[in-house]
Structures are given as structure tokens and as C-alpha cells.
Amino acid sequence: RPRLGGRGSHNMFLFNGDFVDRGVWGPEVLFMLFCYKLMYKKYVHLNRGNHESFLCTNVYGFKTHLACAYPFHHHLLEPLIQEAFDQLPLCYVIGKQVCVVHGGLPKFDVTLADIAKLQRGPVPFPGRSKPELLFQALLWSDPKPSSGPSDRGLGWHFSPSSTRHFLRANGLKHLIRSHECIESGCSHTHGGLVTTVFSASNYILSNNACVAIVDSKLNVHVGDAWNEAYVKVEWMNEQELQQLSRVDLGDTDGFTDFEVSITVPPGQDLGVEFSLESPHLEIPVVLDIFEKGCFAEYNAAHPEHRIEIGDAIIEVNGDSGYAPIVASLLRQNELHFKMRRPQRLDFHVARADCPASMEPLKFPAGGYGYCMEAWGRIISRFDRIVSVNGHTLGADMQEAMTNDEDLHLKVLRYAPPELYAATPDERRESFIRRSSSACWEDRESARRAVEALQERIGDSFPMQSSSKDVLRECRALVWTNRPRLLEAFQVFDRISLRPEEEQDAAGPDYDPNIKGLVDMSVWARVMRSVMHTPADFPWEELRPYLAEVSDDGKLSYMGFLDRFGNPLATWLMSRWVETALDRLVHIIDRPPSVVFDSIDADGDGKVSYASLRPFFRKHLYSAEPRSKRERRGRDVQCFALYRHFVSKAATISRRKFVKILSARSPASAKHCPAGHRLTSA
């Protein structure tokens, strides 16, 4: 279908951002695009939109959609997806003449060179410098007849003169962007110099979708518009329909159940917005009734039996469950609804009686708050939270829940309490989910951690009082300081710091050597010392999420340090270690056993990292480091080489040292002393 883009080895496909937050299929759409990018690297390209950011996905639905699609693994997937978003490009230039961005232009003059200098990463917020404002504008700006501040809160309304100046200054002839829902799917503004393309049909009521096509002469054309049904009946087989139909809300005592029949004329819309936010409550709930549409006409004709916001749809033409209900709405014109009006409850909860963890509570920007599980037996996973202390917006409700005030909650309840009593399996899964999400309950310790770490990363990336931000920064600190941590742990692991009673109990069999184990107090002491954190930094509270402890309260610090890394860095270090070993066997002019004895000052047949590091530095580097960054890089390399020798132990034994170097004699070396790979003559 050429007018939709066409196929062929000569065609390239550029997806211009906002892959998510366009409906509950967001996770599937995103992963499909990632797969296409992996399969067809040359032909599929992804540009970043404003919704590929934590600022939007946490508010506009993707975080919830991910929880619906992967209820047991969404907390692991979300940070990985955000990291992928942060690496997406912000701009494409086609044939040096067509510029493609998601949003638009900033309030000041900008060149392609300025855009190329931008560092990929999290969206800077709030933006102060020109690079930060440019970053935001590329994702949020809109073309308007005149310049001015954007009503979106970020970005800028750029004028036709701004467009002409940008194109002329950069030798371009056209700007393609997205970001706005266009009823026809595509529009031209600023005298035809700007094309806006929107490729998600039925995003607002019944808008079409479209593509922009750049031909071989770099002219921009509009493809054919299309309109896809949100859910197709053929996507679900009979077994899936039966499984999704099993939604039973229990007895009707205390609830108002009623039935409604509506005829939908051809081409007319229902005029209603549904919600599916909780993966446990698979029934559509009415979030909004538009002024025009079948629901509004029904309410006008039946004022005594009006459909209200908050009503739940139990069945449509005999089908229950969210997906079958939506399918029935799409394929049938005569609709018979079975609906339930929930109980409207008020809860007054003293702050002292609130559960310590707020994790089960979710507050999307639109609609109602809900629970992933029972929250202190106050709110169930079948309830909807309408307001918290008078606040009705998601962000405001979330903030009110975390304040120190007592709570006044207005709640819609759709099912009797016995339905949401947690089973043992649900309680076990809840515990696993809370444990793996790595959050701790001491707010004061979280506040102290944020204050201490914020000084390190600066104001460009403001942290929140959340475990995710704190732990991410702590892991990065551990990764970059592993050599110094290892050296400090081994110093503390020596006999001088062992309890005398431990030595006396062991008697003549007491081993004064490094054992690779420390207790929790030593671990926290080393972390504070090496990381230069304040004395009250909550390392003890963070320990369960950073390191594992044995039954006797000891921690293997080599195992702790091995937890922090990534596959790419590990692979690069392994390649460097191979080269470094070949270099060592070329430079050393003595047998490995003699070399080891010269390093082993104690003569106990074992050497620590602190003893071996000077040996590595002397033979692997010919000059002193020129900067702190270079010195730290060398420390990381020496650590990787030491790790290659010790395997699972904490020190290098004489036998292991001799074995590794003897196996790499100069005759079997693969690299020359300069590090170049050797080939046979």
C-alpha cells in the first residue's frame, strides 16, 4: 500500500515519538517497535517524543498500562524502559533538507549544530539554560500564527517567521513534526513549511491516522488516512473471550444494579470515556460523558434513570469483562447494558492509623485512584478513590496522601468486602512485589539520603524522596568506587580489627589472613568512609537492597562488589584483561613464582588488592595519569585484572598467580607489549 508508506528495501520508516500513552496497548506497541528496530536496524528509526519521558508516562497512563500488561514484572521493566527512552535521538535530518522533530522550535534562534550538542538523557526539568530549553522545545513546542509561551507548560509557540529563519539558517526546506492530534491525521501550517502528522486513530473521539512520505526528491507528501478499531473481535479467540468474561462482582446487597438499552446509529459515537486502570478490576468505569453522543442523548431522554460518572458496566449484550465489552461496543448497534452504581463511602483516617507503605495506592492524572491490593483494610482493590482531603486530581491526591495530615477519603465501592479479602498467594505476591521494588519505610532516612546525594549530582537532575532515585545513585557510586571499597574492606578484614574472643576461640588454628567477610557495622563504616557521606546517611536501611548477608550476620564483600556492573562494561573489561595479561608476560623477565614472592611481603602465600595494585600500575602504565578521571579509570582496570585472578576468593594465592601467568607464556601470547594483536607470519 504505497500511500501508507509502502514496502521495499529502498524505504526507510521513521516513527516520530509518542509510542506510548495512546491507549492500553502502549506496552505492546513499544515492544513491537523495539523488535522492528532490532530486526531492521537500517530501515526502522525511532525519534523521541515528549511521552517518552518519566514526566509523562507517570501521569498519562503508560505506567498503569504496563502494570496491566505485566502485573508481576512491571516494576522491573519500567526503569529499563525509561533508560531506553533517555537514549532516543531528538531530531532527524533527511537528505540535508527535511528536519523531523516531535515538537518544534524554541523561542530563540537555533542551528542543527546546537541540536547536535545536546546530551541525551532524562528531560531537564525545570529548564533554565538554553540547552535545557532547546531540549524541551524539540519535544513540546507547537506551530502557531504568533510566538508566545506554550499552554502546555513546557516548550514554545513558534511563529511562521521563526520557522522560515530556522530553515533558511540551516539550509533546510521543510519541517515535519507530530505532537498534536489532527482530526484528518495530517495538516500543513506556516505556509506549507511545517507538516504535522498524527498516526494514532481514535485517540480523541474518531480522528483519523496518517503518515507523511518524503520521496526521492525530498518532497513531502501526505499518505492515505486510515481509521482502525480500538479492539478487533478477531484478535481474541473463543477461549480468551471466556477467560476475560469471568468477572463476578458478587451479591448486589448495598449496590444499585440497573439496565440500559441504547441504539447506536451508523456513524454516531457513544460519547463516553471508559477507564481500565487496575489489572484486578476488569470492568469499564465511566470517567466522562461528553455533551454529544448516545450516552448524552439517553440521559436527556431518561432523566429519571441517568447514567452517571462512576457507574460501572458489568455486561453488554451478555458479555462481561473489559475486552469482550469493548468488542461488543464496536461490532453491534443495539446495546443492552447491565450497570452498577457503586456505594459512595467516606473514610476519616487518623494519620497514626495509616499503613506505613503507600505503594499499593496508584493515582493516575485522570480518573480515580485505585489499589493494587488491600490498603490497611481501609481501601480495597475493588474500590476507586474519588478525592483525598478535597483534592480530585491524581497528583494532588498523591501529595495529600504523603502529607502528615489526617485523611478524609471519598471512595466508590463496587464489590462487597468478602470479595477482596487477600488470599495467601496474593499476600505472598504482594510481599515479593514490595521487596523487589526496593523501598524502605523510614521517611526521615529517605530525606537524609536525598539531601546527601543531591549535592553530588547537582540541580540539573532534581531527585525525589523515593527509593528509586536514591538506590540508582548509590549503585552508581558503588560501581565507580569498587577499587577503593575493596582496598578498604580488606584493611578492615585483617586481624587487627578482629575481636579478641574470636582469636581465642579459634586457638592455634586461627587464620590471621583476609577471609573476605565483614559484619554490618564494618560494612556501613567503610561505605561512609569511602563514599564521603554524612555520619547519619542511612546505609543500614539501604543494606537489604544493596547487599546480602549470611545467617551469621557476615557479608561477603567480593560478592557485594560483583553485584554492581553492566554487561557492556563487563565485556569491555574482559577484553582489556586479555590484553593486559599478554602485556605482563612480555614485560616480566622473571618466573611468575619469583615475581609473586617479591610482592608477598608477609610470606603467607596470599596477596591483597592493595599489595598487587602497585605491581599492576608499574608494569601496565608508562606514565602518570594526567587527570583524576584517568586515575580512576586505571583503578577500575586494575580492579578488573585483580578480579580475574581471585575468582570467588578475596585474595590471590601463589598457586593461582603462577598458574595464570605460566599459561600465558610469550610464545602463546596473542598481543604484543603495545597491545596490538599478533598474527602468524
C-alpha positions in Angstrom: 0.0 0.0 0.0 2.3 2.8 -1.2 0.1 5.6 0.1 0.6 4.2 3.6 4.4 4.2 3.2 4.9 1.1 1.1 7.4 -1.7 1.3 10.8 -2.3 -0.3 14.5 -2.2 0.5 14.7 1.4 -0.6 12.1 2.6 2.0 13.0 3.9 5.5 10.5 4.2 8.3 10.8 6.9 11.0 8.4 6.7 14.0 8.2 10.2 15.4 7.7 9.7 19.1 4.8 9.2 21.4 4.8 5.5 21.1 3.1 5.2 24.5 0.2 6.9 26.3 -2.0 6.3 23.3 -4.2 3.7 24.9 -3.9 0.5 26.9 -1.9 -1.2 24.1 1.1 1.1 24.8 3.5 -1.7 26.1 2.7 -3.9 23.1 3.2 -1.1 20.6 6.5 -0.1 22.3 8.0 -3.6 22.3 6.9 -4.2 18.8 8.8 -1.1 17.7 11.8 -2.2 19.6 11.7 -5.5 17.9 11.4 -3.9 14.5 14.4 -1.7 15.3 16.4 -4.8 16.3 15.4 -6.8 13.2 15.7 -3.9 10.7 18.3 -1.6 12.1 18.9 0.1 8.7 15.3 0.7 7.8 13.5 1.4 11.1 14.3 4.6 13.1 12.8 5.9 16.3 12.6 9.6 17.3 11.8 10.7 20.8 8.6 12.3 21.8 7.6 14.1 25.0 5.7 11.0 26.2 9.0 9.0 26.1 9.8 10.5 29.5 9.1 9.9 33.1 7.3 13.2 33.3 4.5 11.9 31.0 4.5 8.1 31.5 3.9 8.5 35.2 0.9 10.7 34.6 -0.8 9.8 31.3 -1.3 6.1 31.7 1.7 4.1 30.4 2.8 3.2 33.9 -0.6 1.8 34.6 -0.9 0.1 31.2 2.5 -1.6 31.9 1.1 -2.8 35.2 -1.9 -4.2 33.4 0.2 -6.0 30.8 2.8 -7.3 33.2 1.3 -7.3 36.7 4.2 -9.2 38.3 7.2 -7.7 36.4 6.2 -4.1 35.6 8.4 -2.7 38.4 11.4 -4.3 36.8 10.5 -3.3 33.2 9.7 0.4 33.9 13.2 1.6 34.8 14.7 -0.3 31.8 12.2 1.3 29.5 13.0 4.8 30.9 16.7 4.2 30.3 15.9 3.2 26.7 13.7 6.4 26.3 16.7 8.5 27.6 18.9 7.2 24.7 16.5 8.0 21.8 17.5 10.8 19.4 15.7 14.2 19.5 16.0 15.1 15.8 16.5 13.5 12.3 17.6 15.3 9.1 16.6 13.6 5.9 18.8 14.4 2.9 20.1 17.6 4.5 16.8 19.3 3.6 13.9 17.9 5.8 14.1 18.2 9.5 12.0 15.9 11.7 11.3 16.6 15.4 8.5 15.6 17.6 7.5 19.0 18.9 9.1 22.1 17.4 11.4 25.1 17.9 12.4 27.2 20.9 11.9 30.9 21.4 15.4 31.7 20.4 17.4 31.1 17.2 18.9 27.6 16.9 21.1 25.7 14.5 21.4 22.0 13.8 24.8 22.2 15.4 23.2 23.4 18.6 20.8 20.4 18.5 23.7 18.0 17.8 25.5 19.2 21.0 22.6 18.2 23.3 23.3 15.3 25.6 20.7 12.5 25.6 19.2 11.6 28.9 16.3 12.5 31.2 14.2 15.5 30.2 15.7 18.5 32.0 13.0 19.9 34.3 12.7 22.7 35.1 14.7 24.1 32.2 16.8 27.2 32.8 19.8 27.2 30.4 19.4 27.4 26.6 20.4 23.8 26.0 17.7 22.7 28.5 15.0 24.9 27.0 16.0 23.6 23.5 15.7 20.0 24.7 12.2 20.8 26.0 11.2 22.7 22.8 12.1 19.8 20.5 9.6 17.6 22.4 6.8 20.1 23.4 6.6 23.1 21.1 3.8 23.8 18.7 3.5 25.9 15.5 1.1 28.9 15.9 0.3 32.1 14.0 2.3 34.1 16.5 5.0 33.4 19.1 4.3 33.1 22.8 4.5 30.8 25.8 3.0 27.4 25.4 -0.1 26.5 27.2 1.4 23.0 27.8 3.7 24.4 30.5 6.8 23.3 28.5 8.0 24.3 25.1 7.0 27.4 23.0 4.5 28.5 20.4 6.8 29.3 17.4 5.6 31.6 14.6 6.0 31.4 10.8 8.9 33.8 10.9 10.7 31.5 13.4 10.2 28.6 11.0 11.4 30.5 8.0 14.5 31.7 9.8 15.3 28.2 11.1 15.0 26.6 7.7 17.0 29.3 5.9 19.8 29.4 8.5 20.3 25.6 8.3 19.8 25.1 4.6 16.5 23.2 5.1 13.3 23.4 3.1 10.7 21.6 5.4 9.9 20.7 9.0 7.9 17.6 9.9 6.6 17.2 13.4 3.9 15.4 15.4 2.7 16.1 18.9 -0.8 17.3 18.1 -3.9 15.2 17.4 -5.1 16.2 14.0 -8.7 15.1 13.0 -7.7 14.3 9.5 -4.4 12.8 10.5 -2.2 15.4 8.9 -2.1 19.2 8.4 0.1 21.9 6.9 0.9 25.2 8.6 3.2 28.2 8.2 2.7 28.5 4.5 3.2 24.8 3.9 6.7 24.7 5.5 5.5 22.7 8.6 3.7 19.4 8.3 2.1 17.9 11.4 1.4 14.1 11.2 -0.5 12.1 13.8 -0.7 8.3 13.4 -2.9 7.1 16.2 -6.5 6.9 15.1 -9.4 7.2 17.6 -7.3 9.0 20.1 -9.8 11.7 20.6 -13.3 10.6 19.5 -12.9 9.4 15.9 -9.8 11.2 14.5 -8.0 9.5 11.5 -4.4 8.5 11.4 -1.9 9.3 8.6 1.7 9.2 7.5 4.0 11.8 5.9 6.0 10.5 2.9 9.3 12.0 1.8 10.0 11.0 -1.7 13.4 10.5 -3.5 13.4 14.2 -4.5 12.9 15.2 -0.8 9.4 16.5 -1.4 6.9 15.9 1.4 3.5 14.2 0.6 0.6 13.1 2.7 -0.3 9.4 2.7 -3.8 7.9 2.8 -5.6 8.4 6.1 -7.0 5.3 7.9 -9.1 4.5 11.0 -8.5 1.3 13.0 -10.9 0.0 15.5 -9.5 0.2 19.0 -10.2 -3.5 19.7 -10.9 -6.1 17.0 -13.0 -9.1 17.7 -10.8 -11.3 15.6 -7.8 -10.5 17.9 -9.4 -12.8 20.6 -10.2 -16.4 20.2 -13.1 -18.0 22.0 -11.1 -19.3 24.9 -9.6 -15.9 25.6 -13.1 -14.3 25.5 -14.3 -16.9 28.0 -11.4 -16.2 30.4 -11.8 -12.4 30.1 -15.6 -12.7 30.7 -15.2 -14.2 34.2 -15.8 -11.0 36.2 -18.2 -11.5 39.1 -18.7 -8.7 41.5 -20.7 -10.7 44.0 -24.0 -10.0 45.6 -26.0 -6.8 44.9 -26.8 -6.1 48.5 -25.9 -2.4 49.2 -25.4 -1.7 45.5 -27.6 -0.3 42.8 -27.7 -2.5 39.6 -29.7 -1.3 36.6 -30.1 -2.0 32.9 -29.9 0.4 29.9 -30.7 -0.2 26.2 -29.2 2.1 23.6 -29.3 2.2 19.8 -26.2 3.5 18.1 -27.0 5.0 14.7 -24.3 4.3 12.0 -21.5 6.9 12.2 -22.5 8.1 15.7 -20.2 7.9 18.7 -21.2 6.7 22.2 -19.7 9.9 23.6 -18.3 8.3 26.7 -14.8 7.7 28.2 -14.1 4.4 30.0 -11.3 3.5 32.3 -9.3 0.4 32.8 -6.6 1.3 35.3 -6.5 -1.6 37.8 -5.3 -5.0 36.5 -7.5 -6.6 39.2 -10.8 -4.8 38.2 -11.5 -5.7 34.6 -14.7 -3.7 34.2 -15.1 -0.4 32.4 -15.9 2.5 34.6 -17.5 5.7 33.2 -15.0 8.5 33.6 -16.7 11.2 31.4 -19.9 11.6 29.4 -19.5 14.0 26.5 -22.0 16.7 25.6 -22.7 14.9 22.2 -23.2 11.2 21.8 -25.5 8.3 22.5 -25.0 8.4 26.3 -25.8 12.1 26.4 -29.0 11.6 24.3 -30.1 8.7 26.6 -29.6 10.8 29.7 -31.7 13.7 28.1 -34.5 11.2 27.3 -34.4 9.4 30.6 -33.7 11.9 33.3 -35.0 9.5 36.0 -32.6 6.8 35.0 -29.5 8.8 34.1 -26.1 7.2 33.6 -23.6 8.9 36.0 -19.9 9.3 36.1 -18.5 6.4 38.2 -21.0 3.8 37.0 -19.5 0.5 36.1 -20.5 -1.6 33.1 -21.0 -5.2 34.2 -22.3 -6.6 30.9 -23.0 -5.6 27.3 -25.3 -8.0 25.3 -24.4 -10.8 27.7 -20.6 -10.2 27.5 -18.7 -9.3 30.7 -15.0 -8.4 31.2 -13.3 -5.4 29.7 -12.1 -6.7 26.3 -15.4 -8.5 25.4 -17.4 -5.4 26.4 -15.3 -3.2 24.2 -15.6 -5.7 21.4 -19.4 -5.7 21.7 -19.5 -1.9 21.6 -17.6 -2.0 18.3 -19.5 -4.7 16.4 -23.1 -4.1 17.5 -25.5 -1.2 17.1 -28.2 -2.5 19.6 -26.6 -2.4 23.0 -28.1 -3.7 26.3 -26.1 -2.7 29.3 -26.1 -4.1 32.8 -24.6 -1.5 35.0 -23.8 -1.0 38.7 -23.9 2.2 40.6 -21.3 1.9 43.4 -21.6 2.7 47.1 -20.3 6.2 47.9 -18.3 5.9 51.2 -16.5 8.5 53.3 -13.5 7.4 55.4 -11.9 9.6 58.1 -8.5 8.1 58.9 -6.1 9.4 61.5 -2.5 9.7 60.2 -1.3 7.4 63.1 -3.7 4.6 61.8 -2.4 4.8 58.2 -0.3 1.9 56.9 3.4 2.8 56.7 3.6 1.9 53.0 1.7 3.9 50.3 2.9 1.6 47.5 -0.4 -0.2 46.8 -2.1 3.1 46.0 -2.0 4.4 42.4 -3.1 7.9 41.4 -3.2 8.5 37.6 -3.7 12.1 36.4 -7.2 11.4 35.1 -9.9 9.3 36.6 -9.8 7.8 40.1 -7.1 6.4 42.4 -7.2 2.7 42.9 -5.4 -0.1 44.8 -3.2 -2.9 43.6 -4.2 -4.7 46.8 -6.0 -4.0 50.1 -4.5 -0.9 51.8 -4.7 -1.5 55.5 -8.2 -2.9 55.1 -9.4 0.6 54.5 -9.4 0.7 50.7 -9.8 -2.5 48.7 -8.5 -3.4 45.3 -12.1 -3.1 44.0 -12.5 0.5 45.2 -12.0 3.8 43.4 -10.7 6.8 45.3 -12.6 9.9 44.2 -10.9 12.5 46.4 -8.3 12.9 49.2 -8.8 15.8 51.6 -10.9 17.5 48.9 -8.3 17.0 46.1 -9.6 15.2 42.9 -6.6 15.4 40.6 -4.2 12.4 40.7 -1.0 14.4 41.6 -2.8 16.4 44.3 -4.3 13.2 45.8 -0.9 11.6 45.8 0.6 14.5 47.6 -2.2 14.7 50.1 -1.6 11.0 50.9 2.0 11.7 51.8 1.4 14.7 54.0 1.2 14.5 57.7 -2.4 15.5 57.9 -5.3 13.1 58.8 -7.1 11.8 55.7 -10.6 12.3 54.5 -11.2 9.9 51.6 -14.2 9.7 49.3 -14.4 6.2 47.8 -16.6 4.4 45.3 -17.0 0.7 46.2 -18.1 -1.8 43.5 -18.0 -5.1 45.4 -18.7 -6.5 48.8 -15.7 -6.7 51.2 -15.5 -10.5 51.2 -14.5 -10.4 47.5 -11.3 -8.6 48.2 -10.0 -10.5 51.2 -6.4 -11.3 50.3 -5.6 -14.9 49.7 -2.3 -16.4 51.0 -1.0 -16.4 47.4 -1.9 -12.7 46.9 -0.2 -11.8 50.2 2.9 -13.7 49.1 2.9 -12.0 45.7 2.4 -8.6 47.4 5.4 -9.2 49.7 7.6 -10.2 46.7 6.5 -7.1 44.8 7.2 -4.8 47.7 10.6 -6.4 48.4 11.8 -6.3 44.8 10.6 -2.7 44.3 13.3 -1.7 46.9 11.6 0.9 49.0 12.0 1.5 52.7 9.5 2.9 55.1 11.6 5.4 57.1 10.8 8.7 55.5 13.4 10.5 57.6 16.2 8.3 56.3 15.0 8.7 52.7 15.1 12.5 53.2 18.6 12.4 54.5 19.7 10.2 51.6 18.2 12.6 49.0 19.8 15.6 50.6 23.3 14.0 50.7 23.1 12.6 47.2 21.6 15.7 45.6 24.9 17.6 46.3 26.7 15.0 44.2 24.6 15.1 41.1 23.7 18.8 41.1 20.5 20.6 40.4 20.2 19.6 36.8 18.5 16.3 37.8 16.5 17.0 40.9 15.9 13.9 43.0 12.7 13.0 44.7 12.3 11.3 48.1 11.9 7.9 46.5 13.9 4.7 46.8 14.3 4.5 43.0 16.3 7.8 42.8 18.4 7.1 45.9 19.3 3.5 45.0 20.1 4.3 41.4 22.6 6.9 42.6 24.0 4.7 45.3 24.6 1.9 42.8 26.4 4.3 40.5 28.6 5.4 43.4 29.5 1.8 44.3 30.3 1.0 40.7 32.8 3.8 40.3 34.4 3.3 43.7 34.8 -0.5 43.7 38.6 -0.4 43.8 38.7 1.9 46.8 35.9 -0.1 48.5 37.8 -3.4 48.0 41.0 -1.9 49.4 39.2 -0.5 52.5 37.3 -3.8 53.1 40.5 -5.8 53.1 42.1 -3.4 55.5 39.2 -3.8 57.9 39.2 -7.5 57.3 42.6 -8.1 58.9 43.4 -9.5 62.3 44.0 -6.1 63.9 40.2 -5.5 63.7 39.1 -9.0 64.6 37.5 -9.5 68.1 40.0 -10.9 70.5 37.4 -13.5 71.7 37.2 -14.8 68.1 41.0 -15.3 68.1 41.0 -17.0 71.5 38.1 -19.3 70.4 40.0 -20.4 67.3 43.2 -21.1 69.3 46.2 -22.2 67.3 44.0 -22.8 64.2 43.1 -19.1 64.0 43.7 -17.8 60.5 45.0 -14.2 60.5 44.6 -13.8 56.8 41.9 -12.0 54.9 38.7 -14.0 54.8 36.5 -11.9 52.6 33.8 -11.3 55.2 32.8 -8.3 57.3 30.0 -7.6 59.6 27.3 -5.0 59.1 28.9 -2.3 61.3 32.2 -2.6 59.4 30.3 -2.5 56.0 28.5 0.7 56.9 31.7 2.2 58.3 33.5 1.5 55.0 30.7 2.8 52.9 30.6 6.1 54.8 34.3 6.5 54.7 34.9 5.7 51.0 31.7 7.5 49.7 32.3 10.5 51.9 28.6 10.5 53.0 27.5 12.2 56.3 27.5 10.2 59.5 23.7 9.9 59.5 23.5 8.6 55.9 21.1 5.6 56.1 23.5 2.9 54.8 22.0 0.4 57.3 18.5 1.0 55.9 19.8 0.6 52.4 21.8 -2.5 53.0 18.9 -5.0 52.3 18.6 -3.6 48.8 22.4 -3.4 48.1 24.0 -6.5 49.7 23.1 -10.0 51.0 24.0 -11.1 54.5 24.6 -14.7 55.6 22.8 -16.3 58.6 25.7 -15.4 60.9 25.4 -11.7 60.0 28.5 -11.6 57.8 28.7 -10.1 54.4 31.0 -11.3 51.5 32.3 -8.0 50.2 33.6 -9.6 46.9 30.0 -10.8 46.3 28.7 -7.4 47.2 31.0 -5.6 44.7 30.3 -8.1 42.0 26.6 -7.1 42.0 27.3 -3.7 40.5 28.1 -3.7 36.8 26.5 -4.0 33.4 27.1 -6.5 30.6 28.7 -3.9 28.3 31.3 -2.8 30.9 32.0 -6.4 31.9 32.6 -7.3 28.3 34.9 -4.4 27.7 36.9 -5.1 30.8 37.3 -8.8 29.9 38.8 -7.7 26.5 41.1 -5.3 28.3 42.2 -8.0 30.8 43.2 -10.3 28.0 45.4 -7.6 26.5 46.8 -6.7 29.9 47.8 -10.3 30.7 49.6 -10.6 27.4 51.5 -7.4 28.1 52.5 -8.6 31.6 54.1 -11.9 30.3 56.1 -9.9 27.8 57.4 -7.3 30.2 58.1 -9.6 33.2 61.6 -11.1 32.8 61.4 -13.4 35.9 59.4 -16.6 36.6 55.9 -15.9 38.0 56.8 -17.6 41.3 59.7 -15.2 41.9 57.5 -12.2 41.0 54.8 -13.3 43.5 57.4 -13.8 46.3 58.6 -10.3 45.7 55.1 -8.9 46.2 54.1 -11.2 49.1 55.8 -9.2 51.9 54.2 -11.3 54.7 55.3 -14.6 53.1 51.9 -16.2 53.7 51.3 -17.2 50.1 48.5 -14.7 49.6 48.4 -11.0 48.4 45.6 -8.5 48.7 44.5 -5.9 46.2 46.5 -3.1 48.0 49.7 -5.2 47.6 49.1 -6.1 43.9 47.9 -2.7 42.6 51.3 -1.0 42.6 52.7 -4.0 40.6 49.9 -3.6 38.0 50.4 0.1 37.8 54.2 -0.2 37.4 54.1 -2.7 34.5 50.9 -1.7 32.6 51.3 2.1 32.5 54.3 4.0 31.3 53.3 7.5 32.6 51.5 9.0 35.5 47.8 9.8 35.0 47.1 13.3 33.7 43.8 13.7 35.5 41.6 12.4 38.3 39.3 10.7 35.6 42.3 8.9 34.1 43.5 7.8 37.5 40.0 6.5 38.4 39.9 4.7 35.0 43.2 2.9 35.8 41.9 1.9 39.2 38.8 0.3 37.5 41.1 -1.6 35.1 43.4 -2.8 37.9 40.3 -3.9 39.8 39.1 -5.9 36.8 42.5 -7.6 36.4 42.6 -8.4 40.2 39.1 -9.8 39.9 40.3 -12.1 37.1 42.9 -13.6 39.4 40.9 -14.0 42.6 37.7 -15.6 41.1 35.5 -16.1 44.1 38.2 -15.5 46.8 39.2 -12.3 48.4 42.9 -12.6 47.9 45.2 -14.1 45.3 47.1 -17.2 46.2 50.6 -18.0 45.0 49.4 -21.1 43.1 46.7 -19.2 41.2 49.0 -16.3 40.3 51.7 -18.7 38.9 49.1 -20.8 37.1 47.5 -17.9 35.2 50.8 -16.2 34.1 52.5 -19.5 33.3 49.6 -20.4 31.0 50.2 -17.2 29.0 53.9 -17.6 28.0 55.2 -15.2 25.4 55.1 -18.0 22.8 51.3 -18.3 23.3 50.6 -14.6 23.7 48.0 -13.0 21.4 49.1 -9.4 21.7 52.4 -7.5 21.6 53.6 -5.3 24.6 51.9 -2.3 23.0 48.6 -4.1 23.0 48.4 -4.9 19.2 47.1 -8.3 18.2 49.8 -10.7 16.9 49.3 -12.6 13.7 51.2 -15.5 12.2 53.8 -14.7 9.5 
